[in-house]
Amino acid sequence: MQLVFKPFNFDAHAHALYELLLARKHLISHTNTVTLDEHLAFCTQHPYREWLVVFDNDELIGSVYLSHTNHIGINLNADTECHYNAVIDYILANFKPSPAQASVVPAEFVINVPPTNKALENTLISRTAHLIQKTYKL
C-alpha cells in the first residue's frame, strides 16, 4: 500500500469522484442517487476547508475532506482498517483543527461514521478515539 494525497482539482478529479460516489457502500449525507450535474455543481462550490483525493499505487481510491467545523469525512472504496489508519495518520500529521467556537466548532477533529462502516468504526476504536454522540435522522 502506497497512499498519495493530492488536493482536489475539478478538472482532474470531479468525474472520477462521481464514479466513486456511485459505487460508495457507506452513506450518511444522501441516500438518493446524485446526478452528474448535481455532483459537478457541488464540486464547483468546493465547500470544504481541505479536500483531498487519495490514491493507492496510482489508483484513485477515494477522497477525504476537512470541514470548517473540524469534521473529517473519509470516503474510500478500499474499505480496510489499514487504509483508514493511513488516512487518519496523514490528516493528524499534516493538519491542525480550526480554532474552537463554543457550540459550533469542537476543539478536536471529529469523524461521523456510517453505521454500516465497521472497518472505520474498528479503526477508531483501536486508536482509542472517544465516542461522543450517536446521530439520528428524522
C-alpha positions as CSV (number, residue, x, y, z in Angstrom):
1,M,0.0,0.0,0.0
2,Q,1.4,3.4,-1.0
3,L,-1.1,6.2,-0.4
4,V,-0.7,9.5,-2.1
5,F,-2.8,12.6,-1.2
6,K,-3.5,15.3,-3.7
7,P,-5.6,18.5,-3.4
8,F,-8.9,18.1,-5.2
9,N,-8.8,19.6,-8.7
10,F,-12.1,20.0,-10.5
11,D,-10.8,19.2,-14.0
12,A,-8.6,16.3,-12.9
13,H,-10.9,14.7,-10.3
14,A,-14.6,15.6,-10.4
15,H,-15.7,13.0,-12.9
16,A,-13.7,10.2,-11.3
17,L,-15.1,11.1,-7.9
18,Y,-18.6,10.8,-9.3
19,E,-17.8,7.2,-10.3
20,L,-16.6,6.5,-6.8
21,L,-19.7,8.2,-5.4
22,L,-22.0,5.9,-7.4
23,A,-20.1,2.9,-6.1
24,R,-20.0,4.0,-2.5
25,K,-21.0,1.4,0.1
26,H,-21.4,3.6,3.1
27,L,-23.7,6.7,3.0
28,I,-24.5,9.4,5.5
29,S,-25.5,12.6,3.7
30,H,-27.6,11.3,0.9
31,T,-29.5,8.1,0.1
32,N,-30.8,9.1,-3.4
33,T,-28.7,8.8,-6.5
34,V,-27.0,12.1,-7.3
35,T,-26.9,13.1,-10.9
36,L,-23.7,14.0,-12.6
37,D,-24.8,17.6,-13.0
38,E,-25.6,17.8,-9.2
39,H,-22.3,16.3,-8.4
40,L,-20.4,18.7,-10.7
41,A,-22.3,21.7,-9.2
42,F,-21.3,20.5,-5.7
43,C,-17.7,20.2,-6.7
44,T,-17.7,23.7,-8.2
45,Q,-18.7,25.0,-4.8
46,H,-15.8,23.2,-3.0
47,P,-17.4,23.7,0.4
48,Y,-14.5,22.2,2.4
49,R,-11.5,23.7,4.3
50,E,-9.4,20.9,2.7
51,W,-10.4,18.4,0.1
52,L,-8.0,15.7,-0.9
53,V,-8.2,12.8,-3.3
54,V,-6.5,9.6,-2.2
55,F,-4.5,7.3,-4.5
56,D,-3.1,3.9,-3.7
57,N,-0.4,2.8,-6.1
58,D,-1.6,5.4,-8.7
59,E,-5.3,4.2,-8.4
60,L,-7.9,6.7,-7.2
61,I,-9.5,5.0,-4.2
62,G,-11.4,7.9,-2.6
63,S,-11.4,11.3,-1.0
64,V,-11.1,12.9,2.4
65,Y,-12.3,16.3,3.5
66,L,-11.8,18.6,6.5
67,S,-14.7,20.9,7.1
68,H,-14.5,24.3,8.6
69,T,-16.1,22.8,11.7
70,N,-13.4,20.2,12.2
71,H,-15.3,17.3,10.8
72,I,-13.3,14.8,8.8
73,G,-15.1,12.9,6.0
74,I,-13.4,9.8,4.8
75,N,-14.8,8.1,1.7
76,L,-12.7,5.2,0.4
77,N,-13.6,2.3,-1.9
78,A,-10.6,0.5,-0.3
79,D,-12.6,-0.4,2.8
80,T,-9.9,-1.7,5.2
81,E,-8.6,-0.7,8.6
82,C,-5.1,-0.3,7.2
83,H,-6.3,2.3,4.6
84,Y,-8.3,4.2,7.2
85,N,-5.4,4.2,9.6
86,A,-3.1,5.6,6.9
87,V,-5.6,8.4,6.1
88,I,-6.1,9.3,9.7
89,D,-2.3,9.3,10.3
90,Y,-1.9,11.6,7.3
91,I,-4.6,14.1,8.4
92,L,-3.2,14.3,12.0
93,A,0.4,14.8,10.8
94,N,-0.5,17.5,8.3
95,F,-3.4,19.5,9.6
96,K,-4.5,21.1,12.9
97,P,-8.1,21.6,13.9
98,S,-9.6,25.0,13.3
99,P,-10.0,27.2,16.5
100,A,-12.8,26.0,18.7
101,Q,-16.0,28.0,18.8
102,A,-18.5,27.2,21.6
103,S,-21.5,25.1,20.4
104,V,-20.3,25.4,16.7
105,V,-16.8,24.1,16.2
106,P,-15.3,21.5,18.5
107,A,-11.7,21.8,19.6
108,E,-10.7,18.5,18.1
109,F,-11.3,16.7,14.8
110,V,-14.5,14.6,14.8
111,I,-15.5,11.8,12.3
112,N,-19.0,10.8,11.6
113,V,-19.2,7.1,10.8
114,P,-22.0,5.4,8.9
115,P,-23.4,2.6,10.9
116,T,-22.5,0.1,8.1
117,N,-18.8,1.1,8.1
118,K,-17.4,-1.4,10.6
119,A,-13.8,-1.0,9.3
120,L,-13.8,2.7,10.0
121,E,-15.5,2.2,13.4
122,N,-13.0,-0.5,14.3
123,T,-10.1,1.7,13.2
124,L,-11.3,4.5,15.5
125,I,-11.9,2.1,18.4
126,S,-8.4,0.7,18.0
127,R,-7.0,4.2,18.1
128,T,-8.8,4.9,21.3
129,A,-11.0,7.6,19.8
130,H,-13.8,8.6,22.1
131,L,-17.4,8.0,21.1
132,I,-19.1,11.4,21.8
133,Q,-22.6,11.0,20.2
134,K,-24.9,9.0,18.1
135,T,-26.9,10.9,15.4
136,Y,-30.3,10.1,14.1
137,K,-32.1,11.5,11.1
138,L,-35.8,12.1,11.4
